[in-house]
Amino acid sequence: MNQHAKVDIRHSTCPHDCPSACALDVEVIEGRSIGRVRGSKQQTYTAGVVCAKVARYAERIHHAERLMVPLRRTGPKGSGQFARISWDEALDEIAARFDAAEREFGAESVWPYYYAGTMGLVMRDGLNRLSHVKKYSRFYGTICATIARIGFAAGTGKIAGVDPREMGVSDLVVIWGTNPVNTQVNVMTHASRARKERGAKIAAVDVYNNETMKQADIKILLRPGTDGAFACAVMHVLFREGFADREYLARYTDCPDELEAHLKTRTPEWASVISGVPVEEIEAFARLVGQTKRSFFRLGYGFTRSRNGAAQMHAASCIPAVTGAWQYEGGGAFFNNAAIWRFDESIIEGHDAIDPSTRVLDQSKIGRILTGDAEALRGGGPVKAMLIQNTNPMTVAPEQALVRQGFAREDLFVAVHEQFMTETAQMADIVLPATMFMEHDDLYYGGGHQHISVGPKLIDPPGECRSNHEVMQGLGRRLNAVHPGFDMTPRQLIDATLKKSGHGTIEALEADIWRDLQPDFRTSHYLDGFAHADKKFHFKVDWGKVPVGTGGLMGAWDKMPSLPDHWTIIEEADAQHPFRLATSPSRSFLNTSFNETPSSQAREGAPTVMIHPDDAATLLIADGDAVTLGNMRGETTLTAKLFDGVRRGVLIAESIHPNKSHIGGRGINMLTGAEAVAPLGGAAFHDNKVWIRKVSMAA
């Protein structure tokens, strides 16, 4: 008689770099493997919905090509030639190479490098503890959120907003600069609920007719880097036509009269020339916002990945302050809830061991750092050794030509702790096999909502995979890195962090499963004042004193407009580079996570670039033609996709495909710059001027 396999439903949290941090119900089969993954209905933000790629997570966690054993490089860098070694051999060699670099070039010649391949606090941030204890070069993470956070906090005074579940009781949900169908599907859950139950309208503001815009009732299609102009024109109409809530403005904002006077010349006609949005569409959108008290502005990351990104976020966030939408349930703005967690990560990161004199290196400038740029090295010596966790800079970092050159250095020792043989792992000297989130314990928060949770270990890892924390423990012993955090288990670190943060014990949080930390209505809507010292929403910004953490002022921060405006610092198209390129997120990849799963590969296919049919006709480019995009940084070749859902002069390449998937093996970030975005750094991934040429048959 056949016996059915025992299936338990266990709870977890998605760890990937997405604001949704979805609550998961996971099928655990016989205690050894994973089956179907579903969104949990018990958590009110996830509300039973999860993206397709995570629903198929068994395909990833049980993938035949997972790294299972430590490897040492045996051939040239990038050759893919490796031989199996033991964990002791691997950790001994990493420690010996780190010590040798420190002896000859100083401790700062070692640079541990990581990012958000997992958003779990223990497994993501624990690498900082090693850096701090050993006085290695410290890490400034700038690729993702820095620009957007600064722009939002410039107005509100902190990074927190309206309960995102209030989208479900809004009468107008404005989804601005983000494509949640691709990147955070739960936004659509709540927006769609408002439309179904209340007859609410959904508006999408973006640079192409993406999957979210296709579901919207109002579609605002603009040129990349022009959101600030559009926002100013909207506010111009609000003031001009009497939709500004003057009582609210007088009580809650810093300089409404100065703003109104400033906006007199920021007309729809002015903005239309800059953004490409017709005057009548600007005015119709503004009137709808003005007439709809419950207007919820769900602001994203995408439109901030531009050289004027912080100013663009601030300009968009000013609109609900002009209308007073913050006063109403289902009204106001939300970007991220970073300010509500209050996590004290001092034990995880080893804050007590920080030496402020140790240099801090910018993640986005890794290409310049590894090729010896003196400014990027902060005046110090070269980087000679690295340990990389949770990121794939050979594909995702800007200025890929420099990144490739840097990783090819024979005098650079690189150890990569990974789940798959990524393009970064292929350049390593030592490769270590890593666990996935269901194979270790960790602590999570939802940037796009209000819940915290413990993600427990559900199954044992395959082969010889070890967690990030286990690697830190092994290296800590060999490097004589002494700190209590190295002696604790992940559960002990979670428990200590929760207690230090005022969140109780790990057992209490596990009993809650997902704990809701949303502040009360008055706090979330800033009805007792905003988070600046004067309790006002700031239309006027001193960008040299923005109220968030800083790696130091960068870029042309002193030239930023103090009032909302279109800042013309973007990389404008010119005669040599007549197109503007944005590299927007694809649906089935998450950065380079899921690049390896067959279902994601099948859905995304080969890399393409969207081009307006009229632009294509001018260049004699047909749908499906191979085309090369280029600028002063490099070139990449991919396939043309004719698409009338972009403004003329705009190209969209949904990314990130592996470099090797591009014709010729050069990926999309060959075209991306690493110049620091004002005021505190960041990378302008969606702000590139390029030329495009059809690949000739002879080529």
C-alpha positions in Angstrom: 0.0 0.0 0.0 1.4 3.4 -1.0 1.9 5.9 1.8 1.5 9.6 1.3 4.4 11.8 2.1 3.9 13.8 5.3 3.5 17.5 4.5 3.6 20.2 7.2 2.7 23.8 6.6 5.4 26.1 8.2 5.5 29.8 8.3 8.4 31.9 7.0 9.2 35.3 5.4 10.6 36.0 2.0 14.1 37.3 2.4 14.7 38.8 -1.0 15.4 42.4 -1.9 11.8 43.5 -2.2 9.7 45.8 -0.1 6.9 43.2 0.3 8.9 40.8 2.5 5.9 38.4 2.0 4.6 36.3 4.7 4.8 32.7 3.5 3.1 29.4 4.2 5.6 26.7 3.1 5.0 23.0 2.5 7.7 21.0 4.2 7.7 17.5 2.9 8.9 14.8 5.3 11.0 17.4 7.1 13.5 17.3 4.2 12.3 19.2 1.2 10.1 22.1 0.1 6.9 21.9 -1.9 4.5 24.7 -2.8 5.0 28.2 -1.3 2.0 30.4 -0.8 1.4 33.8 0.6 0.0 33.7 4.1 -3.6 34.9 4.6 -2.8 35.4 8.3 -0.7 38.4 7.7 -2.8 41.4 6.6 -0.4 43.0 4.2 0.7 39.9 2.2 -3.0 38.8 2.4 -2.5 35.5 0.8 -0.7 36.7 -2.3 2.9 36.0 -3.3 4.8 36.5 -6.6 5.1 33.6 -9.0 8.9 33.3 -8.7 8.7 32.7 -4.9 5.7 30.5 -5.3 8.0 28.2 -7.3 10.8 28.4 -4.7 11.2 24.6 -4.6 12.7 25.0 -8.1 15.4 27.2 -6.7 16.2 25.6 -3.3 16.4 22.1 -4.8 18.2 23.2 -8.0 20.6 20.6 -9.4 23.2 23.4 -10.0 23.4 24.7 -6.4 26.9 25.0 -5.0 27.4 22.1 -2.6 31.1 22.1 -1.6 34.0 24.6 -1.2 36.0 25.2 -4.4 39.5 26.5 -5.2 40.3 28.1 -8.6 42.7 26.0 -10.7 42.7 27.9 -14.0 42.8 31.5 -15.1 40.4 34.0 -13.4 36.9 33.6 -15.0 37.7 30.3 -16.6 35.3 28.4 -14.4 38.0 25.9 -13.5 37.7 24.9 -9.9 38.6 21.9 -7.7 36.9 20.7 -4.6 38.5 21.4 -1.2 37.5 21.0 2.4 35.9 23.7 4.5 39.0 23.9 6.7 41.3 24.3 3.7 39.0 27.1 2.3 38.7 29.0 5.5 42.4 28.6 6.3 43.3 30.0 2.9 41.0 33.0 3.2 42.3 33.8 6.6 45.9 33.4 5.5 45.4 35.7 2.5 43.6 38.3 4.6 46.4 38.3 7.1 49.0 38.5 4.4 47.3 41.5 2.9 47.0 43.2 6.3 50.7 42.6 7.0 51.9 44.1 3.7 49.3 46.8 2.9 47.4 47.4 6.2 44.0 46.2 7.4 42.1 48.5 5.1 43.4 46.6 2.1 40.8 44.0 3.0 37.2 44.9 2.0 34.3 42.7 2.9 31.5 43.4 0.4 27.8 42.4 0.7 24.3 43.6 0.0 20.7 42.5 -0.1 20.6 39.0 -1.5 19.0 38.3 1.8 17.3 41.0 3.9 17.7 39.0 7.1 19.6 41.0 9.6 21.8 38.3 10.9 22.9 36.9 7.5 23.0 40.2 5.7 24.7 42.5 8.2 26.9 40.1 10.2 29.8 40.7 7.8 30.1 44.2 9.2 31.1 42.7 12.5 34.2 41.2 10.9 35.0 44.5 9.3 34.7 46.5 12.5 36.6 44.1 14.7 39.5 43.7 12.2 39.5 47.4 11.1 39.0 46.3 7.5 37.7 48.9 5.1 34.1 49.6 5.9 31.1 49.3 3.5 28.7 52.1 2.3 25.7 50.5 0.6 24.5 52.9 -2.1 23.1 50.8 -4.9 19.4 50.6 -3.8 17.7 52.9 -1.4 19.9 55.8 -0.4 18.6 58.3 -2.9 14.9 57.5 -2.4 15.1 57.6 1.4 16.8 61.0 1.5 14.2 62.4 -0.9 11.2 61.2 1.2 12.7 62.2 4.5 13.5 65.7 3.2 9.8 66.4 3.4 8.4 64.4 6.2 11.5 64.3 8.5 11.7 60.6 8.7 11.2 57.5 6.6 7.7 56.4 7.5 4.3 57.1 6.1 0.6 56.1 6.0 -0.3 52.4 6.7 0.2 50.9 3.2 -2.9 48.8 3.8 -4.9 52.0 3.6 -4.5 51.8 -0.2 -7.5 49.5 0.2 -9.7 52.3 1.5 -8.4 55.0 -0.8 -10.4 56.6 -3.6 -7.3 57.3 -5.8 -4.1 55.2 -5.6 -1.2 56.9 -7.4 1.5 54.4 -8.1 4.5 56.5 -8.9 7.9 55.4 -10.2 7.5 51.7 -9.4 6.1 48.7 -11.2 4.6 46.6 -8.4 3.2 43.9 -10.8 6.9 43.1 -11.4 8.5 44.1 -8.1 6.1 44.1 -5.2 2.8 42.5 -6.2 1.1 43.2 -2.8 0.7 46.9 -3.7 -1.7 45.7 -6.4 -3.6 43.6 -4.0 -4.6 46.6 -1.9 -5.0 49.0 -4.8 -7.3 46.5 -6.6 -9.3 46.0 -3.5 -10.0 49.8 -3.4 -11.1 49.7 -7.0 -13.4 46.7 -6.5 -14.9 47.8 -3.2 -15.0 51.6 -3.6 -14.8 52.3 -7.3 -11.3 53.9 -6.7 -9.1 54.9 -9.6 -5.6 53.6 -10.0 -3.1 56.0 -11.6 0.4 55.0 -12.7 3.2 57.5 -13.3 6.2 55.9 -15.1 8.5 56.0 -18.1 6.9 53.1 -20.0 3.7 51.3 -20.4 4.6 48.5 -18.0 2.5 45.8 -16.5 1.3 48.1 -13.7 0.4 50.9 -16.1 -1.6 48.4 -18.2 -3.8 47.8 -15.2 -4.2 51.5 -14.3 -7.2 53.7 -15.1 -5.0 56.8 -15.5 -1.6 56.5 -17.3 1.0 59.2 -17.1 3.9 58.3 -19.5 6.9 60.6 -19.1 10.5 60.8 -20.0 13.1 59.5 -17.5 14.3 62.0 -15.0 11.4 64.5 -15.5 9.1 63.5 -12.6 10.0 66.7 -10.8 8.8 68.9 -13.6 5.5 66.9 -13.8 5.0 67.1 -10.0 5.6 70.9 -10.1 3.0 71.4 -12.8 0.5 69.3 -10.9 1.0 71.5 -7.8 0.8 74.6 -10.1 -2.7 73.5 -11.1 -3.7 72.7 -7.5 -2.9 76.2 -6.4 -4.2 77.9 -9.5 -7.6 76.1 -9.4 -8.3 76.3 -5.7 -7.5 72.7 -4.8 -4.8 73.6 -2.3 -5.9 73.1 1.3 -4.8 76.4 2.7 -5.8 75.7 6.3 -3.8 72.5 6.3 -0.9 74.3 4.5 -0.8 77.0 7.1 -0.8 74.6 10.0 1.4 71.7 8.8 3.9 73.1 6.2 6.9 75.4 6.3 6.5 77.9 3.4 3.3 77.4 1.4 3.3 81.0 0.1 6.9 80.8 -1.1 6.0 77.5 -2.8 3.0 78.9 -4.6 5.0 81.9 -5.8 7.8 79.6 -7.0 5.3 77.4 -8.9 3.8 80.3 -10.9 6.2 79.7 -13.7 6.1 75.8 -13.4 3.0 75.6 -15.7 1.7 72.5 -17.5 3.0 73.9 -20.7 6.5 74.2 -19.2 6.4 70.7 -17.8 5.0 69.2 -21.0 8.0 70.3 -23.0 10.3 68.7 -20.4 8.4 65.5 -19.6 6.5 64.8 -22.9 3.2 64.5 -21.0 0.5 66.5 -22.9 -0.8 69.6 -21.1 -4.4 68.3 -20.9 -3.2 65.1 -19.2 -1.2 67.1 -16.6 -4.3 69.2 -15.9 -6.7 66.3 -15.7 -4.5 64.4 -13.3 -4.1 67.4 -11.1 -7.8 68.0 -11.0 -8.5 64.4 -10.1 -6.0 64.6 -7.3 -7.4 67.9 -6.1 -11.0 66.6 -6.1 -10.1 63.3 -4.4 -9.4 63.8 -0.7 -8.4 60.2 -0.2 -5.5 60.2 -2.6 -2.8 57.7 -1.7 0.6 58.3 -3.2 2.6 55.0 -3.3 6.0 56.2 -4.2 8.7 53.8 -5.5 12.4 53.5 -5.9 12.6 53.5 -9.7 12.2 57.2 -10.4 14.9 58.1 -7.9 17.6 56.1 -9.6 18.6 59.2 -11.5 21.0 62.0 -10.9 18.2 64.2 -9.7 16.4 61.3 -7.9 16.3 62.7 -4.4 14.8 66.0 -5.7 12.3 64.0 -7.7 11.1 62.0 -4.7 10.8 65.2 -2.7 8.8 66.9 -5.4 6.3 64.0 -5.7 5.9 63.7 -2.0 4.9 67.4 -1.8 1.7 66.9 -3.7 -0.4 65.3 -0.9 0.9 68.0 1.5 -0.5 70.7 -0.9 -3.9 69.0 -1.0 -3.9 68.0 2.7 -4.5 64.4 1.8 -2.6 63.3 4.9 -5.6 64.2 7.0 -7.8 61.4 5.6 -7.8 57.6 5.9 -6.6 56.3 2.6 -4.8 59.6 1.9 -1.2 60.8 2.2 2.0 59.1 1.0 4.1 56.0 1.6 7.5 55.0 0.5 9.1 52.8 3.2 8.7 52.2 6.9 12.4 52.2 7.9 11.8 54.5 10.8 9.4 52.3 12.7 11.6 49.2 13.3 14.0 50.7 15.8 16.3 47.7 15.5 19.5 47.9 17.5 21.9 45.9 15.4 24.9 46.7 17.6 25.7 43.0 18.5 25.0 41.7 14.9 27.3 44.4 13.4 29.8 44.9 16.2 29.2 48.6 16.7 31.3 48.7 19.8 34.3 47.8 17.6 33.9 50.6 15.0 37.0 52.8 14.5 35.6 56.0 13.0 39.0 56.6 11.3 38.7 53.5 9.2 37.9 54.4 5.6 34.4 53.7 4.2 34.3 52.6 0.6 31.3 53.1 -1.7 29.6 50.0 -2.9 28.6 51.6 -6.2 32.2 52.5 -7.0 33.6 49.0 -6.8 34.9 49.3 -10.4 36.9 52.4 -9.6 38.1 51.0 -6.3 39.4 47.8 -7.8 41.1 49.7 -10.6 43.0 52.0 -8.2 41.0 55.3 -8.5 42.5 57.5 -5.8 39.3 59.4 -5.0 37.2 56.2 -4.8 39.9 54.7 -2.5 39.5 57.7 -0.2 43.1 58.5 -0.4 44.2 55.1 0.9 46.0 52.1 -0.5 44.7 49.4 -2.8 42.1 46.7 -2.0 44.0 43.4 -2.1 41.5 41.0 -0.6 37.7 40.6 -0.5 35.0 38.4 0.9 31.7 38.8 -1.0 28.3 37.7 0.3 24.7 38.3 -0.9 25.5 40.2 -4.0 26.8 39.7 -7.6 28.8 42.8 -8.5 30.2 41.3 -11.7 26.6 41.7 -13.1 24.8 44.3 -11.0 27.4 47.0 -10.3 27.8 50.2 -12.4 30.7 50.7 -14.8 31.0 47.1 -15.7 34.1 47.6 -17.9 36.0 48.8 -14.8 34.4 46.1 -12.6 35.6 43.4 -15.0 39.1 44.9 -15.1 39.3 45.1 -11.3 38.2 41.5 -10.7 40.7 40.3 -13.3 43.6 41.5 -11.3 46.0 38.7 -10.4 47.0 40.5 -7.2 43.4 40.6 -5.9 42.3 37.7 -3.8 38.5 37.1 -3.8 36.4 34.7 -1.8 32.7 34.4 -2.7 30.1 32.8 -0.5 27.2 31.9 -2.9 24.3 29.6 -3.7 25.1 29.4 -7.4 28.1 29.8 -9.6 27.3 33.5 -10.4 29.5 35.6 -12.7 31.1 37.0 -9.6 31.8 33.5 -8.2 33.4 32.6 -11.5 36.0 35.3 -10.8 36.8 34.1 -7.3 39.8 32.3 -6.0 37.8 30.5 -3.3 34.0 29.7 -3.7 32.0 28.7 -0.6 28.5 27.1 -0.8 25.8 29.1 1.0 22.5 28.2 2.6 19.1 29.6 1.5 16.6 31.2 3.8 14.7 28.1 4.7 17.9 26.5 5.9 18.9 28.9 8.6 17.3 31.2 11.3 17.0 34.9 10.7 15.2 38.1 11.6 13.2 40.1 9.0 11.3 43.3 8.6 9.0 44.5 5.7 10.2 47.8 4.2 6.9 48.0 2.3 4.7 47.3 5.2 4.8 47.2 9.0 5.6 43.6 10.2 8.6 42.0 11.7 9.2 38.3 12.0 11.5 35.4 12.7 12.2 33.2 9.7 13.0 29.8 11.2 15.1 27.1 9.8 12.7 24.7 8.1 15.0 22.0 6.5 18.7 21.1 6.6 20.9 22.5 3.9 22.1 20.2 1.1 25.7 19.1 0.7 28.2 21.1 2.7 26.3 24.5 2.5 26.9 26.8 5.5 25.2 30.0 6.5 26.8 33.4 6.4 27.0 33.4 10.2 28.8 30.1 10.2 31.4 31.5 7.8 31.9 34.5 10.0 32.4 32.2 13.0 35.0 30.1 11.2 36.9 33.1 9.9 36.6 34.9 13.2 38.4 32.1 15.0 41.2 32.0 12.4 41.6 35.8 12.2 41.6 36.2 16.0 38.5 38.5 15.6 37.2 38.6 19.2 33.6 39.7 19.7 30.6 38.2 21.6 28.6 38.0 18.3 31.0 35.4 16.9 30.2 33.1 19.8 26.4 33.3 19.5 24.0 31.2 17.5 21.7 33.0 15.0 18.8 32.5 17.5 20.8 34.0 20.3 21.7 37.0 18.0 18.1 37.4 17.1 17.0 37.2 20.8 19.6 39.7 21.9 18.8 42.1 19.1 15.0 42.0 19.8 15.6 42.6 23.5 18.0 45.5 22.9 15.5 47.0 20.5 12.6 46.8 22.9 10.8 44.1 21.0 10.8 41.3 23.6 12.2 37.8 23.1 12.5 35.6 20.1 9.9 33.2 21.6 7.4 36.1 21.9 7.9 37.1 18.3 7.7 33.5 17.1 4.4 33.3 19.0 3.1 36.3 17.1 4.4 34.8 13.8 4.3 38.3 12.2 4.1 41.3 14.5 2.4 44.4 13.3 4.3 47.6 14.4 2.2 50.1 12.5 2.0 53.3 14.5 -1.5 54.7 15.3 -3.4 56.8 12.8 -2.4 60.2 14.1 1.3 59.3 14.1 1.2 57.6 10.7 -0.6 60.7 9.2 1.6 63.2 11.0 -1.5 64.8 12.5 0.5 65.9 15.5 3.2 67.3 13.3 5.9 66.0 11.0 9.2 64.7 12.2 11.3 67.9 11.7 12.1 70.0 14.7 9.5 72.6 13.7 6.8 69.9 13.2 6.3 71.0 9.6 6.4 69.3 6.3 9.3 70.9 4.5 8.7 72.2 1.0 12.0 74.0 1.3 15.0 71.7 1.9 18.5 72.3 3.2 20.1 69.3 1.3 23.2 69.6 3.4 21.2 68.7 6.5 18.8 66.0 5.5 17.6 64.0 8.5 18.9 60.6 7.7 22.2 58.7 8.1 25.0 59.8 6.0 28.2 58.6 4.4 29.2 62.2 3.8 27.9 64.8 1.4 28.5 63.8 -2.2 27.9 65.0 -5.7 26.5 68.5 -6.5 24.5 68.7 -3.3 25.0 72.4 -3.0 23.4 73.0 -6.4 20.2 71.1 -5.6 17.0 73.1 -5.8 15.7 74.0 -2.4 12.1 74.0 -3.5 10.5 71.4 -5.7 11.7 71.7 -9.3 13.1 69.9 -12.3 16.8 69.7 -11.6 18.6 69.6 -15.0 21.6 67.5 -13.8 20.4 64.4 -15.5 22.4 62.8 -18.3 20.5 64.5 -21.2 20.5 63.0 -24.6 22.8 64.8 -27.1 23.8 64.5 -30.8 26.2 61.6 -30.1 23.8 59.9 -27.7 20.3 60.7 -28.9 18.4 58.3 -26.5 17.7 58.1 -22.8 17.9 54.5 -21.4 16.3 53.2 -18.2 17.0 49.6 -17.0 13.8 48.8 -15.2 13.2 45.6 -13.2 11.9 42.5 -15.0 9.1 40.4 -13.6 10.8 37.0 -13.1 14.3 38.0 -12.0 15.0 39.9 -8.8 18.3 41.7 -9.5 20.2 38.5 -10.4 18.3 36.2 -8.0 16.3 33.7 -10.0 18.6 34.1 -13.0 19.3 30.4 -12.7 15.7 29.0 -12.4 14.3 27.5 -15.7 10.8 29.0 -15.2 12.2 32.5 -14.8 14.6 32.0 -17.8 11.8 30.8 -20.0 9.5 33.7 -19.1 12.2 36.4 -19.6 13.9 34.9 -22.7 16.9 36.8 -24.2 17.7 40.4 -23.2 15.7 43.0 -25.2 15.5 46.7 -25.5 12.2 48.5 -26.1 12.3 51.2 -28.8 9.4 53.3 -30.2 8.5 52.1 -33.7 9.0 55.6 -35.2 12.5 55.7 -33.7 13.2 52.2 -35.0 11.9 53.1 -38.5 14.3 56.1 -38.6 17.2 53.8 -37.8 16.0 51.0 -40.1 15.7 48.7 -37.1 13.1 45.9 -37.3 11.5 44.0 -34.4 13.9 41.2 -33.4 17.0 42.8 -34.9 20.3 42.6 -33.0 21.2 46.1 -31.8 24.2 47.6 -30.0 23.7 50.3 -27.3 26.7 52.4 -26.3 28.0 55.4 -24.6 31.3 56.7 -23.2 31.4 53.8 -20.6 30.9 50.8 -22.9 28.6 48.8 -25.2 26.1 46.0 -25.0 24.3 44.1 -27.7 20.8 42.7 -27.3 17.6 42.4 -29.3 15.3 45.2 -30.4 11.6 45.1 -29.3 9.4 47.6 -31.1 7.0 49.1 -28.5 4.8 52.2 -28.7 4.5 52.4 -24.9 7.5 54.7 -24.5 8.0 58.3 -25.4 10.2 58.8 -28.5 13.9 59.1 -27.6 13.5 56.7 -24.7 14.8 53.1 -24.5 13.8 50.5 -21.8 15.8 47.4 -21.1 14.1 45.2 -18.4 16.9 43.7 -16.4 19.0 42.2 -15.0 20.0 39.3 -17.3 23.4 37.7 -16.8 26.2 39.3 -18.9 26.6 36.0 -20.7 22.9 36.2 -21.9 23.8 39.3 -23.9 25.1 38.9 -27.4 28.9 39.2 -26.9 28.7 38.7 -23.2 28.6 42.3 -22.1 25.6 43.2 -19.8 23.4 46.2 -19.5 25.5 47.8 -16.7 28.3 48.4 -19.1 26.3 51.6 -19.8 25.7 52.7 -16.2 27.7 55.3 -14.4 29.0 55.3 -10.8 29.1 59.1 -10.2 27.7 59.8 -6.8 24.2 61.1 -6.8 23.6 64.1 -4.5 23.4 64.6 -1.7 24.6 61.4 0.0 25.5 59.0 -2.8 23.8 56.3 -4.9 23.8 55.0 -8.4 21.8 56.5 -11.3 20.9 53.2 -13.0 18.0 54.7 -14.9 19.8 57.8 -16.1 21.9 57.0 -19.1 22.4 58.6 -22.5 23.1 56.1 -25.2 23.3 55.6 -29.0 21.7 52.6 -30.6 22.8 50.9 -33.9 21.6 47.9 -35.8 24.2 45.2 -35.9 25.3 44.7 -39.5 25.2 41.2 -41.0 29.0 41.4 -41.4 29.4 41.9 -37.7 
